[in-house]
């Protein structure tokens, strides 16, 4: 965020559950450099895409409105950074009503996020192609387990075995009771969520 103070870390208030205020809130660090989901940016947006693209303004969840001003690319043309400016008048909870945006995306501050081991589970049997192969053996899903590294909020570092969380727009996760260690939790996805937007085929 090019017009945000370079060394500033701001603590923002974020609800623990958008549908249940009784569950309270937490402080979320916010800064100039953020991690966002790759799917939340398109250099050439598809129809009905309301997330981040050059010239478009979106809300950073629990934070500010930002407008994309450009991108950085490597020698192969891959996007390595997305540049934005923010409007300090649009802080979440401030009561700002000057304008509305159609898209909201989630984020974590690059300086305070930590990398966590995340396991994405799918059905063990690929039922869409049939439960059994031609020879009668089970049609096992080769993607039943995918292991990734993800940047998550710093508060999750203290998560304990069996603690459960919703990762926004992705799914529900539980902390693994066997492989987690103090300060290094492992998150298992137990229920996935489907995005409300799908990139049209061929786009």
N, C-alpha and C positions, 0 to 999 in steps of 0.2 A: 504494500500500500504506500505509494510513493510520497504522499503528503502526510503520512502519519509519523510522529517523532521516532527517530531511528532507534534509540535505546530505551524507549518507554515500554513498560509492561503494565497494563491496566487490568484491574480485577473487575469482572462483570458478573452480575447475578444471573444465574441460569436455573430454571425450575428442574427438579429431579424427574417430574412427570408432567407433561403438558396437559394431561387429562385429570390429574388429581393434585390439587394445590396442597392438600394435607400432607403430602410426602415431602414438602419443603423445597429448599433450593440449595445450590452450591456456588462457590466462587470459581470462575473460569478465567484463567489468564489470557489476555489478548495483546497482540503486539503487531509490529510492522510486517513481519513475515509470517505467513500462515501456510499450513498444509490444507488442501482441499481434495475432494474426490476427483479423479481424472474425468469421470463422466459428467461432472458439473461444469465443464468448459468445452465449447466447440468453437473453433476458429471460424468455420462457416456453418452457422446454425441450420438445423433442419426445421421444417415447418412445425409450429407449436412448441418449439423449444424455448423455455422461459428462464433458463439458468444463465450462466455467465458466457458472454461472447463480446467481441469488440464493439464498444458503443452502448452496450446494454447495462442497465442498473439492476442489481438484486440486493436482497437483504442478507447479510451474514447473520445467521440465527443467534439471537440474544445479543447482537452487537449493533452494527451500523449498515446503512446503505453504501454500497460500493459500485463504481462504474469501471468497466474494463477499458483500459486505454491502449493496450498493446501486449505483445508477447516477446520473449526471447527464444531463440532457436539455436540448436547446435549445428555443426557442419553438415549433418545429414538431413537437416530440416525438421528435426523433432523439437517440439515445444518443451522448453526446460523451465520456463517461468511465465506467469501471467501477471501483468502490471495493472494496478487499479488506483483510483483515488477514492477517498471516503468523504462523506459529509458528516461532520461532527454534530450537526443539529438533529440527526436522525437516530440517535442512540436509542436502543430498545428500552422501553419503560419510561421514556422522557415525555410521552404524550404527543410526539410529533405527528401531525396530520396533513402536512403540506402537500404530499403526493403519495401515491401508492406504487408498489412494484409487484410484478406477477410471480417472481421467483424468490425462493429462500433456499440457501445452501448452508451446509454445516462445515465446520472447520476445527482445527486445533492450532494453537500458536507454535511455531517452529522451535522457538527457544525453550519451551517448557514441556513439549510433548515427549513421550518416550516410546521406543519401539517395543512392541509386544508380539509374542508368538500367538497366532490365531489359527484355529483349525476350522475349516468349513466342511461340514458334513452334508452329504446328500444320501438319497436312498441307496442301500447296498445292492439292491436288484434294480436293473433298468427296466421298469415295468412298461414304459412307453414303447419299447421294442419287443415286449413279450417277456414273461418270466423265465421261459426256458429256451435254450438254444436247440438247434435241429437234432443234436445228439442227446437231448434230454437233460443236459447240465444246466445249472442256473446261469442266467444271463447277467453276470455281475457288472455293475456300473464302475468303469475305470476311474470315474471322477467322484467316487463316494467319499473320498477324503482329499482335501487340498490344504496344504500348509502354506501360510503367508506370514509376512511381517507387516504390522500396521502401526501407524502413529496414533496414539490414544492420549486422552486427557491425563495430566500428571496425577490427579487424585486416584486413578485406577491402579496406581503402583501399590497401594496398600490393600487391594482387594484380596480376600481370603477364599480358600476352597469352598465351593458351592455357592458363593455370592453370585447373584444374577443381575444382568444389565441389558438394556436395549441399546444397541448401536444404531443411531438414527438412520432410517431408511434402508437398513441392511438386515437386521434380525435381532433375535434374543440370544444372549450368550450366558454361559455358566463357567465359573473358574474351575479349571481341572484340579481334582483333588490329589492326583498322583504326581504330575510333572511340574506343578507350580512350586516356586520357592519364595521365601520372603523378599519382597521388592521385585519379583520377577514372575508375575502371574501368567498363566497360559489360559487363553479364552477359547472355549468350545462353542460353536454356534449350534443351538438346539432347535431353533425355528427361524426360517428365513422369511424376509418380507419382500414383496414384489414392488418394484418401482412403478409409480403412476405414469411414467413416460418411457416409451420404447422408441429407439431410433429406427425409423422405417428401413426395411430391407433395401439394400442397394444404395443407401445414402452414406 
